[in-house]
Amino acid sequence: MKTALLSPLFSALMLAACAPAAAAPSEHREFDATLYAPFQGGAQAQRSFTLQFDYPGLPRAGVVDWRVELVRPDGRVALRWRGETLLEGESLSVPLAWSGRIGRRVAPPGIYRVRLHASLRGDAHQALSQSWEIAVGAPPAPAMPRFQALPGAAGAPGAAPAPATLPYTVYLGNLHSQTNHSDGGAAVTACKGAQDPLSAPFGPDAAFDFARRQGLDILAASEHNHMYDGSEGSAPEADPARAKALYQSGLASAEAFSKAYPGFLAVYGMEWGVINNGGHLNIFNSRELLGWEKNAKGELLADTLSPRGDYAALYTLMRERGWVGQFNHPALAGQFQVNGVPLAYTRDGDEAMVLCEVMNTSAFSTNLSESETRRSNFEAACNKLLEAGYHLAFSTNQDNHCANWGASSANRTGVLIAQGAPLTMDSFVEALRARRVFATMDKHSQLVFTANGRMMGERLRNRGPLTLAAHFASAAGRSVAAVAIMEGVPGRNGEVSRLSETATTTYTPAPGEHFYYARITQDDGGVLWSAPVWVTQE
């Protein structure tokens, strides 16, 4: 897709300096650790890694204990670095140089993995892990099956009509962002983090217009459901009618914008829940504002009561109403609990939840050139949800709180809409329910995964051999550096493992339930994740 330039007036509006609103730290008061590992190194494979530690609204100084591991292609740990760092402010970067050697020798060529484990001392829930692949030397490129890119919204250069077996058009979106209907919408020159609810200058209309001009096909404004009263807690004097009217105005804005600009889908919904002892999830198609907060008169500041932290009840309500959702930046511990179990499975949740964010860029990025390097990988937590039994496709979004919707990075969520169907809320929700989705760190690349010719997202029964194929296309001339076909067992609550490193793999599974997905790493380090396929082997 081509990236459209902003009009001078719109650029001036977005970049206009304004006094920053007071930060709203409580909802985002949590420890965060990211790892930047350049995919390509110097002539001797040397490079520098960057460890980034953040804690918005840090209540007091604390010690970060960290460990970095360099993992060989065969899975063995080659090197370890350990350290402790005093975090006194809200953000700190730690550079870590690697000479490109293991012992006295230059590291053999191959695709290695760099892993970061970091924790805030004294808080077991503030332990995080990040992991990215890097290329050492010139490892051989994997063979890839021939695949012609599916057409995009504007007809990608060189794209042909999809073959009869893949009759879809790819639409690229950012399915997680905020505006001034909650704690987002600050001008990039004034944005220092989350804003006080309802205080920033830019709302959904500005967000949709910015994203459309940035070249996106879909933007979801996902506002924190408990901020419609203008506070993070319960505002004693809040007017329920005002809160509910604000949510309805967002829905009306999205509908009007989509109607005015056919081919662009403006989605308005909510990000439900809290971070601490909770977990955030998006609900994309609710006409009702959900909440638990009440004013001093005991009036609910929402349309429908949904008790805070009761995920089982929320999933049931979502199933009954036909709503679909996305797990946002899931953590391995302390989130989405049911009966005290984190990342717990329920049947209602399995029907309602359709996406899991596998990668996000920094929520408070002010980058406007799609070059943000602060990013978080949630594949391990998404895999835990898949192993618990959820049927989820991967997504990658930006969680924008500043006025740079879709501009902080080139990552996109690819949604496959039936060819010939218009891009509407109905066709969008249908595609999500079918899990016809892929996540890409490169908006110019596509990944389609099939099992015996059946499309990713499908559930099928199989006898005998199973052929799994990862199909990749790049409109920017990128090539594939590494392929991983991943395998798991739904309901096992075990570990997802690598089945194969070849793009086309044929084998006979053991009888029972399985899921498979493809992960591809480009020659520039950009990663793509397919939706899984679920196979019952007879």
C-alpha positions as CSV (number, residue, x, y, z in Angstrom):
1,M,0.0,0.0,0.0
2,K,1.1,3.5,-0.6
3,T,1.4,5.9,2.3
4,A,-0.5,9.1,1.6
5,L,1.0,12.5,2.6
6,L,-0.8,14.6,5.2
7,S,-2.3,17.9,4.1
8,P,-0.5,21.0,5.4
9,L,-3.5,21.9,7.5
10,F,-3.9,18.5,9.0
11,S,-0.1,18.3,9.6
12,A,-0.2,21.6,11.4
13,L,-3.1,20.5,13.5
14,M,-1.5,17.3,14.6
15,L,1.9,18.8,15.3
16,A,0.6,22.0,17.0
17,A,2.2,22.5,20.3
18,C,-0.1,22.6,23.2
19,A,0.4,22.4,26.9
20,P,0.5,18.7,27.9
21,A,-2.4,17.6,30.0
22,A,-1.6,16.1,33.4
23,A,-0.6,12.5,33.0
24,A,-3.1,9.8,34.0
25,P,-0.6,7.3,35.4
26,S,-2.8,4.9,37.4
27,E,-4.1,2.8,34.5
28,H,-0.7,2.5,33.0
29,R,1.3,2.3,36.3
30,E,3.2,-0.9,35.5
31,F,6.7,-2.0,34.8
32,D,7.6,-2.6,31.2
33,A,10.7,-4.0,29.6
34,T,11.5,-4.1,25.9
35,L,14.5,-5.4,23.9
36,Y,15.8,-4.0,20.7
37,A,18.1,-6.5,19.0
38,P,19.2,-5.5,15.5
39,F,18.6,-8.3,13.1
40,Q,21.8,-7.7,11.1
41,G,25.1,-7.0,12.6
42,G,28.6,-5.8,11.6
43,A,31.1,-7.7,9.5
44,Q,32.0,-9.9,12.4
45,A,28.3,-10.2,13.6
46,Q,28.9,-7.7,16.3
47,R,26.1,-5.4,17.4
48,S,24.6,-3.6,20.4
49,F,21.4,-4.6,22.1
50,T,19.2,-2.0,23.9
51,L,17.3,-2.9,27.1
52,Q,14.5,-0.4,27.8
53,F,12.9,-0.2,31.2
54,D,9.8,1.9,31.8
55,Y,7.5,2.5,34.7
56,P,5.0,5.4,34.1
57,G,4.2,7.1,37.4
58,L,7.0,5.2,39.2
59,P,6.0,5.5,42.9
60,R,9.6,5.0,44.2
61,A,13.0,4.0,42.9
62,G,13.5,0.3,42.4
63,V,16.0,-2.2,41.3
64,V,15.6,-4.0,37.9
65,D,17.2,-7.5,37.8
66,W,17.8,-8.5,34.2
67,R,19.3,-11.4,32.3
68,V,20.0,-11.6,28.5
69,E,20.6,-14.9,26.8
70,L,21.9,-15.5,23.3
71,V,20.4,-18.8,22.1
72,R,21.9,-20.9,19.3
73,P,19.9,-22.1,16.3
74,D,19.7,-25.6,18.0
75,G,18.1,-24.1,21.2
76,R,21.2,-24.2,23.4
77,V,22.1,-21.0,25.3
78,A,25.5,-19.8,24.0
79,L,26.0,-16.6,26.2
80,R,24.4,-15.0,29.2
81,W,24.7,-11.5,30.5
82,R,23.3,-10.5,33.9
83,G,22.9,-7.2,35.7
84,E,20.9,-5.0,38.0
85,T,19.9,-1.5,37.3
86,L,18.5,1.2,39.5
87,L,15.3,2.6,38.0
88,E,14.9,6.1,39.5
89,G,12.9,7.8,36.8
90,E,10.1,6.6,34.5
91,S,12.4,5.4,31.8
92,L,15.9,4.0,31.4
93,S,17.9,2.5,28.5
94,V,20.8,0.0,29.1
95,P,23.1,-0.7,26.1
96,L,24.6,-4.1,25.9
97,A,27.4,-4.8,23.4
98,W,28.1,-8.2,21.8
99,S,31.4,-8.7,20.0
100,G,29.9,-11.3,17.6
101,R,32.0,-14.0,19.3
102,I,31.2,-17.1,21.4
103,G,34.3,-17.6,23.5
104,R,37.2,-16.8,21.3
105,R,35.6,-17.7,18.0
106,V,33.3,-15.8,15.7
107,A,29.8,-17.2,16.1
108,P,28.8,-19.7,13.4
109,P,26.2,-18.4,10.9
110,G,22.6,-19.1,11.6
111,I,19.4,-17.6,13.0
112,Y,19.9,-17.0,16.8
113,R,17.5,-15.7,19.4
114,V,18.1,-13.0,22.0
115,R,16.0,-13.3,25.1
116,L,15.5,-10.8,27.9
117,H,14.2,-11.6,31.3
118,A,13.6,-8.6,33.6
119,S,11.8,-8.1,36.9
120,L,11.3,-5.4,39.4
121,R,12.8,-6.6,42.6
122,G,10.2,-7.4,45.2
123,D,7.2,-7.7,42.8
124,A,6.6,-11.1,41.3
125,H,3.9,-9.8,39.0
126,Q,6.4,-7.3,37.4
127,A,8.5,-10.1,35.7
128,L,8.7,-9.9,31.9
129,S,10.3,-11.7,29.1
130,Q,11.0,-10.6,25.5
131,S,12.5,-12.5,22.6
132,W,13.6,-11.6,19.1
133,E,15.6,-13.4,16.4
134,I,18.8,-12.1,14.9
135,A,20.9,-13.2,11.9
136,V,24.5,-14.1,12.4
137,G,26.7,-14.3,9.3
138,A,24.8,-15.3,6.1
139,P,22.6,-18.3,6.9
140,P,21.0,-20.0,3.9
141,A,17.6,-18.7,3.0
142,P,14.7,-21.3,3.2
143,A,12.9,-22.4,0.1
144,M,9.5,-20.9,-0.2
145,P,6.5,-22.0,-2.3
146,R,5.4,-19.7,-5.1
147,F,2.8,-17.3,-4.1
148,Q,1.3,-14.2,-5.7
149,A,0.2,-11.6,-3.2
150,L,-3.5,-11.2,-2.6
151,P,-4.9,-7.9,-3.8
152,G,-5.1,-5.1,-1.3
153,A,-7.6,-2.4,-0.9
154,A,-6.0,-0.2,-3.5
155,G,-4.7,-3.1,-5.6
156,A,-1.1,-3.6,-4.6
157,P,1.5,-3.3,-7.5
158,G,1.7,-6.5,-9.3
159,A,-1.1,-8.2,-7.4
160,A,-3.4,-10.4,-9.5
161,P,-7.0,-11.5,-8.7
162,A,-6.8,-14.2,-6.0
163,P,-7.0,-17.7,-7.3
164,A,-10.2,-19.6,-6.8
165,T,-8.9,-21.2,-3.6
166,L,-8.1,-17.9,-2.0
167,P,-10.8,-15.4,-2.9
168,Y,-9.9,-12.7,-0.5
169,T,-8.8,-9.1,-0.4
170,V,-6.3,-8.0,2.3
171,Y,-7.2,-4.9,4.4
172,L,-4.6,-3.5,6.8
173,G,-5.5,-2.1,10.1
174,N,-4.5,-0.9,13.5
175,L,-7.0,-2.4,15.9
176,H,-6.0,-0.8,19.2
177,S,-5.8,3.0,19.8
178,Q,-7.1,5.7,22.0
179,T,-8.4,9.2,21.5
180,N,-9.7,12.0,23.9
181,H,-12.8,9.8,24.6
182,S,-10.5,8.2,27.2
183,D,-6.7,8.9,27.9
184,G,-5.4,9.4,24.3
185,G,-5.5,12.1,21.7
186,A,-2.6,14.4,22.7
187,A,-0.6,16.2,20.0
188,V,2.7,14.5,19.4
189,T,4.7,17.6,20.5
190,A,3.0,17.6,23.9
191,C,2.4,13.9,24.4
192,K,4.3,12.5,27.4
193,G,2.2,9.5,28.1
194,A,-1.4,8.8,28.9
195,Q,-3.6,11.9,29.4
196,D,-6.2,12.7,32.0
197,P,-9.4,11.2,30.7
198,L,-11.3,13.4,28.2
199,S,-8.7,16.2,28.4
200,A,-6.7,15.9,25.1
201,P,-7.6,17.9,22.0
202,F,-8.1,15.1,19.4
203,G,-11.0,12.7,19.2
204,P,-12.2,9.8,17.0
205,D,-12.8,11.9,13.9
206,A,-9.2,13.2,14.0
207,A,-7.9,9.7,14.6
208,F,-9.9,8.2,11.7
209,D,-8.8,11.0,9.3
210,F,-5.1,10.7,10.3
211,A,-5.1,6.9,9.9
212,R,-6.8,7.1,6.5
213,R,-4.2,9.6,5.3
214,Q,-1.5,7.4,6.7
215,G,-2.7,4.6,4.3
216,L,-4.5,2.4,6.8
217,D,-7.7,0.7,5.7
218,I,-9.0,0.1,9.3
219,L,-8.6,2.0,12.5
220,A,-10.2,0.9,15.8
221,A,-10.6,3.6,18.4
222,S,-10.7,1.4,21.6
223,E,-11.5,3.7,24.5
224,H,-11.0,2.6,28.1
225,N,-14.5,1.7,29.3
226,H,-14.2,3.1,32.8
227,M,-13.1,6.7,31.8
228,Y,-16.3,8.0,30.2
229,D,-17.0,9.9,33.4
230,G,-13.8,11.8,33.0
231,S,-11.8,10.0,35.7
232,E,-10.0,6.8,36.3
233,G,-12.0,6.0,39.4
234,S,-15.6,6.8,40.1
235,A,-16.4,10.5,39.8
236,P,-19.0,11.3,42.5
237,E,-20.8,14.0,40.5
238,A,-20.6,12.2,37.2
239,D,-23.7,12.2,35.0
240,P,-24.5,8.8,33.6
241,A,-26.4,10.2,30.6
242,R,-23.3,12.2,29.6
243,A,-21.1,9.1,29.8
244,K,-23.5,7.0,27.8
245,A,-24.0,9.8,25.2
246,L,-20.3,10.2,24.7
247,Y,-20.0,6.5,23.8
248,Q,-22.9,6.8,21.4
249,S,-21.3,9.8,19.8
250,G,-18.2,7.7,19.1
251,L,-20.3,5.1,17.4
252,A,-22.0,7.7,15.3
253,S,-18.7,9.3,14.4
254,A,-17.3,5.9,13.2
255,E,-20.4,5.2,11.1
256,A,-20.5,8.6,9.5
257,F,-16.7,8.5,8.7
258,S,-17.0,5.1,7.1
259,K,-19.9,6.2,5.0
260,A,-18.1,9.3,3.9
261,Y,-15.0,7.4,2.9
262,P,-15.9,4.0,1.4
263,G,-13.0,1.6,1.5
264,F,-12.0,2.8,4.9
265,L,-13.5,1.3,8.0
266,A,-13.7,3.4,11.2
267,V,-14.3,1.1,14.2
268,Y,-15.3,2.4,17.6
269,G,-15.4,0.2,20.6
270,M,-14.0,-0.2,24.1
271,E,-10.9,-1.5,25.9
272,W,-12.5,-3.2,28.8
273,G,-10.8,-3.8,32.2
274,V,-7.8,-2.5,34.2
275,I,-4.2,-3.5,34.1
276,N,-3.6,-4.2,37.8
277,N,-5.1,-7.6,38.7
278,G,-7.1,-7.5,35.5
279,G,-6.1,-7.4,31.9
280,H,-7.2,-5.3,28.9
281,L,-9.4,-6.6,26.1
282,N,-11.0,-4.9,23.2
283,I,-14.7,-5.3,22.3
284,F,-15.1,-4.2,18.7
285,N,-18.9,-4.3,18.0
286,S,-20.8,-3.4,21.1
287,R,-23.5,-0.8,20.9
288,E,-23.6,-0.7,24.7
289,L,-21.1,0.9,27.1
290,L,-20.1,-1.6,29.8
291,G,-18.9,-0.6,33.2
292,W,-18.9,-1.1,36.9
293,E,-18.4,2.4,38.3
294,K,-21.2,4.4,40.0
295,N,-21.5,8.0,41.1
296,A,-22.4,9.2,44.6
297,K,-26.1,8.5,43.9
298,G,-25.3,4.9,43.1
299,E,-26.1,5.4,39.4
300,L,-24.2,3.2,37.0
301,L,-21.9,5.2,34.7
302,A,-22.6,2.9,31.7
303,D,-25.4,1.2,29.8
304,T,-24.8,-2.3,31.1
305,L,-23.2,-3.5,34.4
306,S,-20.2,-5.7,33.9
307,P,-18.4,-6.3,37.2
308,R,-14.7,-5.3,37.3
309,G,-12.4,-8.3,37.0
310,D,-15.1,-10.8,36.3
311,Y,-13.9,-12.2,33.0
312,A,-16.1,-15.3,33.1
313,A,-19.2,-13.1,33.3
314,L,-17.9,-10.7,30.6
315,Y,-17.2,-13.6,28.2
316,T,-20.8,-14.9,28.8
317,L,-22.2,-11.5,28.1
318,M,-20.1,-11.1,25.0
319,R,-21.3,-14.5,23.7
320,E,-24.9,-13.7,24.4
321,R,-24.7,-10.3,22.6
322,G,-22.6,-11.6,19.7
323,W,-19.6,-9.4,20.4
324,V,-16.1,-10.2,19.4
325,G,-12.9,-9.3,21.3
326,Q,-9.2,-9.2,21.3
327,F,-6.8,-9.9,24.2
328,N,-4.6,-6.8,24.5
329,H,-0.9,-7.0,25.4
330,P,-1.5,-10.2,27.6
331,A,0.9,-11.0,30.4
332,L,1.8,-14.5,31.5
333,A,0.9,-13.8,35.1
334,G,-1.9,-12.0,36.9
335,Q,-4.2,-11.3,34.0
336,F,-7.6,-12.6,32.6
337,Q,-8.1,-14.7,35.7
338,V,-11.1,-17.0,36.2
339,N,-11.3,-18.7,39.6
340,G,-7.8,-17.5,40.3
341,V,-6.3,-19.0,37.2
342,P,-4.5,-16.5,34.8
343,L,-5.3,-16.8,31.1
344,A,-8.1,-19.2,32.0
345,Y,-10.3,-20.9,29.4
346,T,-14.0,-20.7,29.3
347,R,-16.3,-21.9,26.5
348,D,-18.0,-18.6,26.3
349,G,-14.6,-16.8,26.1
350,D,-13.6,-19.2,23.3
351,E,-16.6,-18.2,21.3
352,A,-16.3,-14.4,21.9
353,M,-12.5,-13.8,21.8
354,V,-11.0,-14.0,18.3
355,L,-7.7,-12.2,18.4
356,C,-4.5,-12.0,20.6
357,E,-2.1,-9.2,20.3
358,V,1.3,-10.8,19.5
359,M,3.3,-7.6,19.2
360,N,2.7,-3.9,20.0
361,T,4.8,-0.8,19.6
362,S,5.1,1.6,22.4
363,A,1.8,3.0,23.5
364,F,3.3,6.4,24.1
365,S,5.4,6.7,21.0
366,T,5.5,10.1,19.3
367,N,7.1,8.7,16.1
368,L,5.6,9.8,12.8
369,S,7.9,8.0,10.4
370,E,7.0,4.3,11.2
371,S,10.4,3.8,12.7
372,E,9.6,3.2,16.4
373,T,12.1,0.6,17.9
374,R,10.4,0.1,21.3
375,R,8.1,-2.9,20.8
376,S,6.9,-5.7,22.9
377,N,6.4,-9.4,22.0
378,F,3.5,-11.3,23.5
379,E,3.8,-14.6,21.6
380,A,4.4,-16.6,24.8
381,A,1.2,-15.4,26.4
382,C,-0.8,-15.8,23.2
383,N,0.5,-19.4,23.0
384,K,-0.6,-20.0,26.6
385,L,-4.1,-18.9,25.6
386,L,-4.0,-21.2,22.5
387,E,-2.8,-24.1,24.7
388,A,-5.6,-23.4,27.1
389,G,-8.0,-24.1,24.3
390,Y,-8.8,-20.6,22.8
391,H,-9.2,-20.3,19.0
392,L,-7.3,-17.0,18.4
393,A,-5.7,-15.4,15.4
394,F,-2.7,-13.1,16.0
395,S,-2.8,-9.3,15.6
396,T,-0.3,-6.5,15.9
397,N,-1.2,-3.0,16.8
398,Q,0.1,0.3,18.1
399,D,-2.0,1.2,21.2
400,N,-1.6,4.8,20.2
401,H,-2.2,7.4,23.0
402,C,-0.6,10.2,21.0
403,A,-1.9,11.7,17.8
404,N,0.0,9.4,15.5
405,W,-2.5,6.7,14.8
406,G,-0.8,4.1,12.5
407,A,2.3,6.2,12.1
408,S,4.6,5.0,14.9
409,S,5.5,1.8,13.1
410,A,4.9,-0.2,9.9
411,N,3.2,-3.0,11.7
412,R,-0.4,-3.9,10.7
413,T,-3.0,-6.5,11.2
414,G,-4.1,-8.0,7.9
415,V,-7.8,-8.9,7.6
416,L,-8.9,-11.1,4.7
417,I,-12.3,-10.0,3.5
418,A,-14.2,-12.2,0.9
419,Q,-13.4,-10.9,-2.5
420,G,-16.1,-8.7,-3.9
421,A,-17.6,-7.9,-0.5
422,P,-17.4,-4.3,0.7
423,L,-15.4,-3.4,3.8
424,T,-18.0,-2.9,6.4
425,M,-18.5,-3.7,10.1
426,D,-20.4,-6.9,9.1
427,S,-17.6,-8.2,6.7
428,F,-14.9,-7.2,9.2
429,V,-16.6,-9.0,12.1
430,E,-17.2,-12.1,9.8
431,A,-13.5,-12.2,8.9
432,L,-12.5,-12.0,12.6
433,R,-14.9,-14.7,13.5
434,A,-13.4,-16.9,10.8
435,R,-9.9,-16.0,12.1
436,R,-8.8,-14.9,8.6
437,V,-6.1,-12.6,10.0
438,F,-2.4,-12.3,9.9
439,A,0.0,-10.1,11.9
440,T,2.9,-8.3,10.2
441,M,5.6,-6.0,11.2
442,D,5.9,-4.9,7.6
443,K,2.8,-3.4,5.9
444,H,4.2,-4.4,2.5
445,S,4.3,-8.2,3.3
446,Q,1.6,-10.9,3.5
447,L,1.5,-14.3,5.1
448,V,-1.1,-17.0,4.3
449,F,-1.0,-20.4,6.0
450,T,-2.8,-23.5,4.8
451,A,-3.3,-27.1,5.9
452,N,-4.0,-29.5,3.0
453,G,-5.1,-26.5,1.1
454,R,-7.5,-25.3,3.8
455,M,-7.3,-21.7,5.0
456,M,-5.7,-20.5,8.2
457,G,-8.4,-20.0,10.8
458,E,-10.3,-23.1,9.8
459,R,-11.0,-26.2,11.9
460,L,-10.7,-29.5,10.1
461,R,-10.7,-33.2,10.5
462,N,-7.9,-35.1,8.9
463,R,-6.8,-38.7,8.1
464,G,-3.3,-39.6,7.0
465,P,-0.6,-37.1,6.1
466,L,-1.1,-33.4,6.7
467,T,0.7,-30.8,4.5
468,L,1.3,-27.4,6.1
469,A,2.4,-24.5,3.9
470,A,3.4,-21.0,4.6
471,H,2.9,-18.6,1.7
472,F,4.8,-15.3,1.8
473,A,4.7,-12.3,-0.5
474,S,6.4,-8.9,-0.3
475,A,5.6,-5.8,-2.4
476,A,8.9,-4.2,-1.2
477,G,11.2,-6.9,-2.3
478,R,11.9,-8.4,1.1
479,S,13.0,-12.1,1.3
480,V,12.5,-14.8,4.0
481,A,15.4,-15.4,6.4
482,A,13.7,-18.0,8.7
483,V,10.5,-20.0,8.9
484,A,9.0,-21.7,11.9
485,I,6.0,-24.0,11.8
486,M,4.7,-24.1,15.3
487,E,2.6,-26.8,16.9
488,G,0.5,-27.1,20.0
489,V,-2.4,-29.0,21.6
490,P,-5.5,-27.1,22.6
491,G,-6.6,-27.8,26.2
492,R,-3.2,-29.4,27.1
493,N,-2.0,-26.2,28.9
494,G,1.5,-27.1,27.8
495,E,4.2,-25.6,25.7
496,V,4.0,-24.7,22.0
497,S,7.0,-26.1,20.1
498,R,8.6,-25.8,16.7
499,L,7.6,-28.5,14.4
500,S,9.6,-27.5,11.3
501,E,11.9,-24.9,9.8
502,T,10.7,-25.4,6.2
503,A,7.8,-23.5,4.6
504,T,6.2,-26.7,3.3
505,T,6.0,-29.6,5.7
506,T,4.2,-32.9,5.3
507,Y,3.8,-35.3,8.2
508,T,1.2,-37.5,10.0
509,P,0.1,-36.1,13.3
510,A,-0.7,-38.3,16.3
511,P,-4.4,-38.9,16.8
512,G,-6.2,-36.1,18.6
513,E,-6.4,-32.3,18.7
514,H,-3.6,-30.0,17.3
515,F,-3.1,-26.5,16.2
516,Y,-0.4,-25.1,13.9
517,Y,0.7,-21.7,12.8
518,A,3.5,-20.1,10.8
519,R,6.0,-17.5,11.9
520,I,8.2,-15.9,9.3
521,T,11.2,-13.6,9.8
522,Q,12.2,-11.4,6.9
523,D,15.7,-10.5,5.9
524,D,15.4,-7.2,7.8
525,G,14.1,-8.8,11.0
526,G,10.4,-8.0,10.4
527,V,8.2,-10.8,11.7
528,L,4.9,-12.1,10.4
529,W,2.5,-14.5,12.2
530,S,-0.3,-16.4,10.5
531,A,-3.5,-17.4,12.1
532,P,-3.5,-21.0,13.3
533,V,-5.3,-23.9,11.8
534,W,-6.9,-26.4,14.1
535,V,-6.8,-30.1,13.2
536,T,-8.5,-33.1,14.6
537,Q,-6.4,-36.1,13.5
538,E,-8.5,-39.2,13.2
